[in-house]
């Protein structure tokens, strides 16, 4: 049976046993916070700074659940902090009251500066707080330049995170180092969670938006993964301009297309065709839609993917 993934956005949920994360008293939560010596933070910039200085430190976060990505591999909980941006943390299970839109306080920690955050404790936060921002810091639009499809030069022993950061900064040099780190970290965490090559995701996002979080197409597609408004609502992305939420939805959507065409010839091309033109167009044409935009898009993703792996792509047909 194929695995199914759901980005939860409604308040409806099956109540889970009290032993799950979220079912704890205020006293138990405070005891755990003291035991972990958690550092209280309120913005994503503070999270990045503390993780760089104290990689193994436990963190206490106050914010709002902006999404929950469930799969048979576990869960990823997105928590929007006071600056309007989200951080993500892995969890094996959650109590029913932890739902998108709920204010929470959470204890998280990671094995290192770039390791995925893991939830140690989370509970509903009933204290009063100022409203959270729904906006993220604007990034200047990068001018579209001609891509030469030359392999990304290797720097020897380079890890996936560093290579993704270099590629993202190449496509949009106006992103701040913090923005690059958040985007790269989100791509790697969500890709690994859903079993997709992060270099493939980098290639798709580069083809979609050149890593401009504020990109908007003439058809209304939004953000890094160019999600259409209806698609974003359907998969539970409440704020498509939040890079973390947008990537979570885009990668989940991409994974769904790959699963749909699993076992078919040209699976990846069909999945990309569906992502670009819609599953209906793939069904209508019984294959990759013949649209020039879609064909060019698939070639572009292929070229970027080869570039990420440091290999020379095959020339496009007709050249």
C-alpha positions as CSV (number, residue, x, y, z in Angstrom):
1,X,0.0,0.0,0.0
2,X,1.3,3.4,-0.9
3,X,2.1,5.7,2.0
4,X,-0.1,8.8,2.4
5,X,0.9,12.2,3.7
6,X,-1.5,14.8,5.0
7,X,-0.7,18.4,6.0
8,X,-3.3,18.9,8.7
9,X,-5.1,22.3,8.9
10,X,-8.5,21.6,10.5
11,X,-9.4,21.5,14.1
12,X,-10.8,18.0,13.7
13,X,-8.6,15.2,14.9
14,X,-8.9,11.8,16.6
15,X,-8.1,12.3,20.3
16,X,-4.9,10.5,21.1
17,X,-3.7,8.8,24.3
18,X,-2.6,11.1,27.1
19,X,1.0,9.7,26.9
20,X,1.6,11.6,23.7
21,X,3.4,14.9,23.3
22,X,1.1,17.8,24.4
23,X,-0.8,15.9,27.2
24,X,1.1,17.2,30.2
25,X,0.4,19.6,33.1
26,X,2.0,23.1,33.4
27,X,4.0,21.8,36.4
28,X,5.4,18.9,34.4
29,X,6.3,21.2,31.5
30,X,8.1,23.6,33.8
31,X,10.0,20.8,35.5
32,X,11.2,19.5,32.1
33,X,12.2,23.0,31.0
34,X,14.3,23.4,34.1
35,X,15.8,19.9,33.7
36,X,16.8,20.7,30.1
37,X,18.0,24.2,31.0
38,X,16.0,25.5,28.1
39,X,16.8,28.9,26.5
40,X,13.7,31.0,25.8
41,X,13.6,32.4,22.3
42,X,10.9,34.3,20.3
43,X,12.3,34.7,16.7
44,X,13.8,32.5,14.1
45,X,16.9,34.7,14.0
46,X,17.4,34.1,17.7
47,X,17.0,30.3,17.1
48,X,19.6,30.3,14.3
49,X,22.1,32.4,16.4
50,X,21.7,30.2,19.5
51,X,22.0,27.0,17.5
52,X,25.2,28.2,16.0
53,X,26.7,29.2,19.4
54,X,25.3,26.3,21.4
55,X,24.5,23.5,19.1
56,X,23.2,21.1,21.7
57,X,21.2,23.5,23.8
58,X,17.5,23.0,24.5
59,X,15.3,25.8,23.3
60,X,11.9,27.0,24.6
61,X,9.7,28.5,21.8
62,X,6.5,30.4,22.1
63,X,4.3,30.6,18.9
64,X,1.4,29.2,16.9
65,X,1.2,25.9,15.2
66,X,1.1,26.8,11.5
67,X,1.0,23.2,10.1
68,X,1.6,19.6,10.9
69,X,3.0,17.2,8.3
70,X,2.1,13.6,9.1
71,X,3.5,10.5,7.4
72,X,4.3,6.9,8.4
73,X,7.8,8.2,9.2
74,X,6.5,10.5,11.9
75,X,5.5,14.1,12.0
76,X,7.0,17.6,11.4
77,X,5.4,20.4,13.4
78,X,5.7,23.9,12.1
79,X,5.7,26.7,14.8
80,X,5.3,30.3,13.7
81,X,7.3,32.6,16.0
82,X,6.8,36.3,16.7
83,X,8.6,37.5,13.6
84,X,6.1,35.6,11.4
85,X,8.5,33.0,10.2
86,X,8.3,29.3,11.1
87,X,10.6,26.7,12.5
88,X,10.0,23.0,12.2
89,X,10.5,20.2,14.7
90,X,10.1,16.4,14.4
91,X,7.8,14.4,16.7
92,X,6.7,10.8,16.8
93,X,3.2,11.6,18.1
94,X,1.1,14.4,19.3
95,X,-1.9,14.8,21.6
96,X,-5.2,15.8,19.9
97,X,-5.2,19.4,21.3
98,X,-2.1,20.3,19.4
99,X,-3.6,21.5,16.1
100,X,-2.8,24.2,13.5
101,X,-3.8,27.6,14.7
102,X,-3.3,26.8,18.4
103,X,-0.9,28.8,20.5
104,X,1.8,26.6,22.1
105,X,5.0,26.6,24.0
106,X,7.5,24.0,23.1
107,X,10.8,22.5,24.2
108,X,13.0,21.5,21.3
109,X,16.6,20.4,20.9
110,X,18.9,19.1,18.2
111,X,22.1,16.9,18.1
112,X,24.0,19.8,16.4
113,X,23.8,23.2,14.8
114,X,22.3,21.8,11.6
115,X,20.5,18.7,12.8
116,X,16.7,18.6,12.7
117,X,15.0,19.9,15.8
118,X,13.1,17.4,17.9
119,X,10.2,18.1,20.1
120,X,10.9,17.3,23.8
121,X,7.6,18.7,25.1
122,X,4.8,20.9,23.8
123,X,1.5,22.2,25.3
124,X,-1.2,24.7,24.6
125,X,-0.2,28.2,25.8
126,X,-3.2,30.0,27.3
127,X,-1.3,33.1,28.4
128,X,-1.8,36.4,26.5
129,X,0.6,37.4,23.8
130,X,0.7,40.1,21.1
131,X,-0.6,39.0,17.7
132,X,1.9,37.1,15.5
133,X,3.1,38.7,12.3
134,X,1.9,37.0,9.1
135,X,4.6,38.7,7.1
136,X,8.1,37.6,6.5
137,X,11.0,40.0,5.8
138,X,10.8,41.0,2.1
139,X,13.6,39.8,-0.2
140,X,14.4,41.7,-3.3
141,X,13.4,40.1,-6.5
142,X,16.4,38.6,-8.3
143,X,16.6,39.4,-12.0
144,X,16.3,36.3,-14.1
145,X,19.5,35.5,-15.9
146,X,20.4,32.9,-18.5
147,X,21.5,29.6,-16.9
148,X,24.5,28.0,-18.6
149,X,23.8,24.5,-17.2
150,X,27.5,24.1,-16.2
151,X,28.0,21.8,-13.2
152,X,28.2,23.4,-9.8
153,X,32.0,23.2,-9.0
154,X,32.8,20.8,-6.2
155,X,34.7,22.1,-3.2
156,X,35.8,18.6,-2.0
157,X,34.0,16.9,0.9
158,X,31.1,19.3,0.8
159,X,28.1,18.2,2.7
160,X,24.5,18.4,1.4
161,X,23.6,21.4,3.5
162,X,26.6,23.5,2.4
163,X,26.0,22.6,-1.3
164,X,22.3,23.5,-1.0
165,X,23.2,26.8,0.6
166,X,25.6,27.6,-2.2
167,X,23.1,26.8,-4.9
168,X,20.3,28.9,-3.2
169,X,22.7,31.9,-2.8
170,X,23.6,31.5,-6.5
171,X,20.1,31.7,-7.7
172,X,19.2,34.6,-5.4
173,X,22.2,36.5,-4.2
174,X,20.0,39.0,-2.4
175,X,18.9,36.6,0.2
176,X,20.5,37.1,3.6
177,X,22.7,34.4,5.1
178,X,19.9,33.6,7.6
179,X,17.3,33.3,4.9
180,X,19.6,31.0,2.9
181,X,20.1,28.8,6.0
182,X,16.4,28.6,6.8
183,X,15.5,27.7,3.3
184,X,18.3,25.1,2.9
185,X,17.5,23.6,6.3
186,X,13.8,23.3,5.5
187,X,14.4,21.7,2.1
188,X,16.7,19.1,3.6
189,X,14.5,18.3,6.6
190,X,11.2,18.0,4.6
191,X,12.9,16.2,1.7
192,X,14.5,13.6,4.0
193,X,11.2,13.2,5.9
194,X,9.3,12.5,2.7
195,X,12.1,10.4,1.0
196,X,13.0,12.8,-1.8
197,X,16.5,13.9,-3.0
198,X,17.0,17.4,-1.6
199,X,18.9,18.3,-4.8
200,X,15.8,17.5,-6.8
201,X,13.8,19.9,-4.6
202,X,16.4,22.6,-5.1
203,X,16.2,22.1,-8.8
204,X,12.3,22.4,-8.8
205,X,12.3,25.5,-6.6
206,X,15.0,27.1,-8.7
207,X,12.9,26.5,-11.8
208,X,9.8,27.8,-10.1
209,X,11.0,31.0,-8.4
210,X,14.8,31.2,-8.5
211,X,14.4,31.2,-4.7
212,X,12.5,34.4,-4.5
213,X,10.1,34.0,-1.5
214,X,8.0,36.9,-2.8
215,X,7.7,35.6,-6.3
216,X,4.2,35.8,-7.8
217,X,3.3,34.6,-11.3
218,X,0.8,36.3,-13.6
219,X,-1.5,33.4,-12.8
220,X,-1.3,34.1,-9.1
221,X,1.1,31.3,-8.0
222,X,2.9,32.3,-4.8
223,X,6.3,32.0,-3.1
224,X,9.2,29.6,-3.4
225,X,7.3,26.7,-4.7
226,X,4.8,28.8,-6.7
227,X,1.7,27.4,-5.0
228,X,-1.7,28.5,-6.5
229,X,-4.1,29.9,-3.9
230,X,-6.5,27.0,-4.2
231,X,-3.7,24.4,-4.0
232,X,-2.2,26.1,-1.0
233,X,-5.5,26.1,0.8
234,X,-6.2,22.5,-0.2
235,X,-2.9,21.2,1.3
236,X,-3.1,23.4,4.4
237,X,-0.6,26.1,3.7
238,X,-2.0,29.1,5.6
239,X,0.7,31.6,4.7
240,X,2.3,30.9,1.3
241,X,4.7,33.8,1.8
242,X,6.3,32.0,4.7
243,X,9.2,30.2,3.1
244,X,9.0,27.3,5.6
245,X,5.3,26.7,5.1
246,X,5.5,27.1,1.4
247,X,8.3,24.6,1.1
248,X,6.5,22.1,3.3
249,X,3.5,22.3,1.0
250,X,5.5,22.2,-2.2
251,X,7.5,19.2,-1.2
252,X,4.4,17.4,0.0
253,X,2.7,18.1,-3.3
254,X,5.8,17.0,-5.3
255,X,6.0,13.8,-3.3
256,X,2.3,13.1,-4.0
257,X,2.8,13.5,-7.8
258,X,5.8,11.2,-7.7
259,X,3.7,8.6,-5.8
260,X,0.8,8.9,-8.2
261,X,3.0,8.0,-11.2
262,X,5.1,5.5,-9.5
263,X,5.9,2.5,-11.7
264,X,5.0,4.3,-14.9
265,X,7.6,5.1,-17.6
266,X,8.9,8.7,-17.3
267,X,7.6,8.9,-13.7
268,X,9.6,12.0,-12.9
269,X,8.6,13.8,-16.1
270,X,5.0,13.1,-15.4
271,X,5.3,14.3,-11.8
272,X,6.9,17.5,-13.0
273,X,4.3,17.9,-15.7
274,X,1.6,17.6,-13.1
275,X,3.3,20.0,-10.7
276,X,3.6,22.6,-13.5
277,X,0.4,22.1,-15.5
278,X,-1.8,20.1,-13.2
279,X,-2.7,16.5,-12.9
280,X,-5.8,17.1,-15.1
281,X,-3.5,18.2,-18.0
282,X,-1.4,15.0,-17.6
283,X,-4.6,12.9,-17.6
284,X,-6.1,14.7,-20.6
285,X,-3.0,14.3,-22.8
286,X,-2.2,10.8,-21.4
287,X,1.4,11.9,-20.7
288,X,3.5,15.0,-20.4
289,X,1.4,17.9,-21.6
290,X,2.6,19.3,-25.0
291,X,2.7,22.9,-23.7
292,X,6.0,24.6,-24.5
293,X,6.1,26.1,-21.0
294,X,5.8,22.7,-19.4
295,X,8.4,21.0,-21.7
296,X,10.9,23.9,-21.0
297,X,10.2,23.6,-17.3
298,X,11.0,19.9,-17.2
299,X,14.2,20.4,-19.1
300,X,15.1,23.3,-16.8
301,X,14.6,21.1,-13.7
302,X,16.7,18.3,-15.3
303,X,19.5,20.8,-16.1
304,X,19.5,22.2,-12.6
305,X,19.5,18.8,-11.1
306,X,22.5,17.7,-13.1
307,X,24.2,21.0,-12.0
308,X,23.6,20.2,-8.4
309,X,25.2,16.8,-8.8
310,X,28.1,18.2,-10.8
311,X,27.4,16.5,-14.1
312,X,26.9,17.9,-17.5
313,X,23.3,17.5,-18.7
314,X,22.4,16.1,-22.1
315,X,21.6,18.8,-24.7
316,X,17.9,19.7,-25.2
317,X,16.2,18.3,-28.2
318,X,16.2,20.6,-31.2
319,X,19.4,22.4,-30.2
